[in-house]
Amino acid sequence: MRREEVKKIRPGDIDFDNGMVIIEGKGGKDRVVPVGKKCLEAIRRYLYESRPFMAAADCGELFVTRRGYGMGDYTIRQAVINVTRAAGIQRHVKVHTMRHTCATHMLNSGADIRYVQEMLGHASLSSTQVYTHVSIGKLKETHKKHHPREQEE
Protein backbone atom coordinates (compact mmCIF):
# COMPACT_ATOMS: atom_id res chain seq x y z
CA MET A 1 0.00 0.00 0.00
CA ARG A 2 0.98 3.59 -0.49
CA ARG A 3 1.48 5.76 2.59
CA GLU A 4 -1.62 7.83 1.75
CA GLU A 5 -3.67 4.62 1.44
CA VAL A 6 -2.52 3.37 4.84
CA LYS A 7 -3.51 6.67 6.44
CA LYS A 8 -7.10 6.33 5.16
CA ILE A 9 -7.82 2.76 6.34
CA ARG A 10 -10.70 2.56 8.81
CA PRO A 11 -11.35 -0.43 11.09
CA GLY A 12 -14.43 -1.34 9.03
CA ASP A 13 -12.29 -1.67 5.89
CA ILE A 14 -10.71 -4.85 7.27
CA ASP A 15 -12.52 -8.06 6.30
CA PHE A 16 -11.20 -10.51 8.90
CA ASP A 17 -13.34 -13.40 7.61
CA ASN A 18 -12.01 -13.23 4.05
CA GLY A 19 -8.52 -11.86 4.77
CA MET A 20 -8.85 -8.63 2.80
CA VAL A 21 -8.71 -4.89 3.20
CA ILE A 22 -10.53 -2.35 1.05
CA ILE A 23 -8.18 0.42 0.02
CA GLU A 24 -9.09 3.85 -1.28
CA GLY A 25 -6.38 4.22 -3.88
CA LYS A 26 -5.12 7.01 -6.10
CA GLY A 27 -7.85 8.99 -7.79
CA GLY A 28 -10.47 7.62 -5.39
CA LYS A 29 -10.33 4.16 -7.00
CA ASP A 30 -11.12 1.46 -4.46
CA ARG A 31 -9.38 -1.90 -4.60
CA VAL A 32 -9.21 -5.02 -2.48
CA VAL A 33 -5.84 -6.18 -1.15
CA PRO A 34 -5.29 -9.59 0.48
CA VAL A 35 -4.01 -9.64 4.06
CA GLY A 36 -2.19 -12.63 5.56
CA LYS A 37 -3.23 -14.44 8.74
CA LYS A 38 -0.33 -13.10 10.84
CA CYS A 39 -1.07 -9.54 9.80
CA LEU A 40 -4.79 -9.97 10.53
CA GLU A 41 -3.98 -11.32 13.98
CA ALA A 42 -1.68 -8.37 14.66
CA ILE A 43 -4.42 -5.94 13.54
CA ARG A 44 -6.96 -7.72 15.74
CA ARG A 45 -4.65 -7.48 18.77
CA TYR A 46 -3.97 -3.83 18.01
CA LEU A 47 -7.70 -3.06 17.71
CA TYR A 48 -8.68 -4.74 20.96
CA GLU A 49 -5.59 -4.44 23.16
CA SER A 50 -3.73 -1.27 22.17
CA ARG A 51 -5.84 1.12 20.14
CA PRO A 52 -8.55 1.69 22.80
CA PHE A 53 -5.92 3.22 25.08
CA MET A 54 -4.62 5.55 22.35
CA ALA A 55 -7.86 6.70 20.82
CA ALA A 56 -9.46 8.82 23.52
CA ALA A 57 -11.15 10.86 20.80
CA ASP A 58 -11.88 8.23 18.16
CA CYS A 59 -11.01 9.79 14.81
CA GLY A 60 -12.13 6.86 12.68
CA GLU A 61 -8.80 5.89 11.12
CA LEU A 62 -7.39 2.45 11.90
CA PHE A 63 -3.90 3.64 12.79
CA VAL A 64 -3.78 6.41 15.36
CA THR A 65 -1.25 8.26 17.46
CA ARG A 66 -1.11 7.98 21.25
CA ARG A 67 -3.38 11.01 21.43
CA GLY A 68 -6.02 9.35 19.24
CA TYR A 69 -5.49 11.26 16.01
CA GLY A 70 -4.93 9.73 12.60
CA MET A 71 -1.28 9.18 11.76
CA GLY A 72 0.45 11.72 9.55
CA ASP A 73 3.27 11.19 7.07
CA TYR A 74 6.01 11.75 9.62
CA THR A 75 4.52 9.28 12.13
CA ILE A 76 4.18 6.57 9.50
CA ARG A 77 7.75 7.17 8.26
CA GLN A 78 9.02 6.99 11.84
CA ALA A 79 7.11 3.74 12.46
CA VAL A 80 8.78 2.15 9.43
CA ILE A 81 12.20 3.33 10.62
CA ASN A 82 11.58 1.93 14.11
CA VAL A 83 10.40 -1.44 12.80
CA THR A 84 13.31 -1.83 10.39
CA ARG A 85 15.83 -0.93 13.11
CA ALA A 86 14.19 -3.42 15.49
CA ALA A 87 14.56 -6.04 12.75
CA GLY A 88 18.29 -5.30 12.54
CA ILE A 89 18.12 -3.66 9.12
CA GLN A 90 20.87 -1.06 8.96
CA ARG A 91 19.97 0.78 5.75
CA HIS A 92 17.41 3.56 5.59
CA VAL A 93 14.08 2.08 4.49
CA LYS A 94 11.30 4.27 3.17
CA VAL A 95 7.60 3.43 3.22
CA HIS A 96 7.66 2.94 -0.55
CA THR A 97 10.61 0.54 -0.20
CA MET A 98 8.32 -1.92 1.57
CA ARG A 99 5.77 -1.73 -1.26
CA HIS A 100 8.53 -2.19 -3.85
CA THR A 101 10.07 -5.10 -1.94
CA CYS A 102 6.74 -6.90 -1.63
CA ALA A 103 6.04 -6.59 -5.36
CA THR A 104 9.56 -7.71 -6.27
CA HIS A 105 9.41 -10.77 -3.99
CA MET A 106 6.04 -11.76 -5.40
CA LEU A 107 7.30 -11.49 -8.99
CA ASN A 108 10.50 -13.40 -8.12
CA SER A 109 8.37 -16.13 -6.60
CA GLY A 110 6.36 -16.55 -9.79
CA ALA A 111 3.33 -14.32 -9.24
CA ASP A 112 1.54 -13.26 -12.40
CA ILE A 113 2.41 -9.62 -13.12
CA ARG A 114 -1.27 -8.81 -13.77
CA TYR A 115 -2.18 -9.86 -10.21
CA VAL A 116 0.67 -7.78 -8.81
CA GLN A 117 -0.56 -4.87 -10.94
CA GLU A 118 -4.05 -5.22 -9.46
CA MET A 119 -2.74 -5.48 -5.91
CA LEU A 120 -0.57 -2.36 -6.32
CA GLY A 121 -3.43 -0.42 -7.90
CA HIS A 122 -1.54 0.42 -11.08
CA ALA A 123 -3.74 1.57 -13.95
CA SER A 124 -1.18 0.46 -16.52
CA LEU A 125 0.96 -2.64 -16.71
CA SER A 126 3.95 -0.48 -17.65
CA SER A 127 3.87 1.00 -14.12
CA THR A 128 4.21 -2.49 -12.66
CA GLN A 129 6.96 -3.50 -15.08
CA VAL A 130 9.45 -1.24 -13.27
CA TYR A 131 9.48 -3.90 -10.54
CA THR A 132 10.56 -6.60 -12.99
CA HIS A 133 14.03 -5.11 -13.64
CA VAL A 134 15.11 -6.34 -10.22
CA SER A 135 14.13 -9.85 -11.27
CA ILE A 136 16.75 -10.03 -14.05
CA GLY A 137 19.12 -11.91 -11.74
CA LYS A 138 16.45 -14.56 -11.20
CA LEU A 139 15.88 -14.70 -14.97
CA LYS A 140 19.59 -15.20 -15.65
CA GLU A 141 19.78 -17.90 -12.99
CA THR A 142 16.80 -19.73 -14.54
CA HIS A 143 18.29 -19.41 -18.01
CA LYS A 144 21.61 -20.88 -16.90
CA LYS A 145 19.91 -23.70 -15.04
CA HIS A 146 17.42 -24.73 -17.72
CA HIS A 147 18.67 -23.69 -21.16
CA PRO A 148 20.04 -26.72 -23.04
CA ARG A 149 23.12 -24.83 -24.32
CA GLU A 150 24.03 -23.82 -20.77
CA GLN A 151 24.10 -27.40 -19.46
CA GLU A 152 27.51 -28.96 -18.94
CA GLU A 153 28.10 -32.18 -20.78
N, C-alpha and C positions, 0 to 999 in steps of 0.2 A: 504494500500500500504506500501511497504517497503520504508525506507528512500532513498535508491539508486534509486528506481523507481520514487519517487516524484521528485528527482533532474533532471531526464531525460525528464520529460513531456514538450512538446512544445505546444504552443497555438493551432496549427493545430491538435493536438491529441484529443482535446475536441470536441465531437459531441453534440452541443447544442440542435439540433432538436430531437435526439433520447435519450438524457440523458446518454451518455456514454463517457468513456475516454479509449483510447488505451494505454496500459502500456507495456513497454519493461521490461519484468521480468527477473528473474535469468536465466542465460544461454542463453540470447538473445531470450527467448520465449515470443512472444507477447500474450497478453490476453486483453479482453474487460471487464471493470469494470463499473457497473452502478453508476450514479451520481444523487443525489436527486435534486429537483427543487431549494431548498434554496441554496445549494452548487453551482449549476450552475449560479444562480443569483449573488452570491458573486464573482464567477470567472469572470462573465461578467463585473460587476462593477470594479473589480480590473484591468481587461484588458483595459477598456476604461477610467477610472477615475484616477487610481493610477499608474499603470505600465508605461505609457508614460513618466511620470516625473522622474522615476527611471532608465529607460533604455536608457540613452544617447547613449551608444554603444550597440545596440541590439545584444545580444548574442544568441538568439534563444530559450533559455529555458523559460518556463512559469513563474516560480518563480525566481525573481532576487533581488539582493541587491539594496540599494539606488544608488550605483555607476553603476548599469546596468550589473553586472556580475551574472552568475548562482550561486545559493545558494550552499554553502558547508555544510558539516555535522554539524559543530558548529552552523551555522546560523539557520539551520532547528531545531536543538535541542533547541536553545534559543527561537525560535518562539513558540515551543510547551510549553516550561516553561512559557513564557509570557502569552499565552492564558489560560493555566490551572490556573495560579495565578489570572488572570482577572476574571475567572469563580468562584473564591473562593475555589479552590481545594488546600488543604494544602500539600498533599503528593507529593513527587517527581514523575513526570510522564515522562516516556521515550517515544520516537517516537513509539517504538514497542508496548508499553502499549496500545496505541490507536488502533492499528491493532488487538491486542489480545482482547480488550474490545468489539470492533465491532463484531468480530467473535463470542464471547461468548454470547453477547446480541441476535444476530441472531439465534443461536442455542437454547437459552433459550426461544425464541419467536416462535419456531417451524420450523425454516428453515431446509430444507433437507441438511444434512451434505455434500452431493455431490456438491450442489450448492455453499456452503461455501468454499469447497475445490477448486472449479473452480475460485471463486472470489479471493481467497488468492494466487492462482497460485501454489498450492502444487501438485507435481507430484504424490505423494502417499497419499492415504486416511489416513494412519497411522500418517502422519504429521499433519493432521487436527484434528485427534482424541485427541491430547493433549489439545485442547480447550474444549473438552466435560467433563473433570474431574471437571471443575468448575460448571457444570450443575448438579452435583449429588444432591445438595440441592433441586433443582427443581424436580428432579426425585423422591426423597423421599417425597416431598410435594404431588406430583401427586399420588404416591402409597398410602399414608395415606388417601388422599381424595377419591380415587376411588376403592381401593381394598375392596372386600366384607368383608373380615375378619377384616378390620380396621374400619369398620363402627360401630358406637355405636347403641345398640339396644334400 
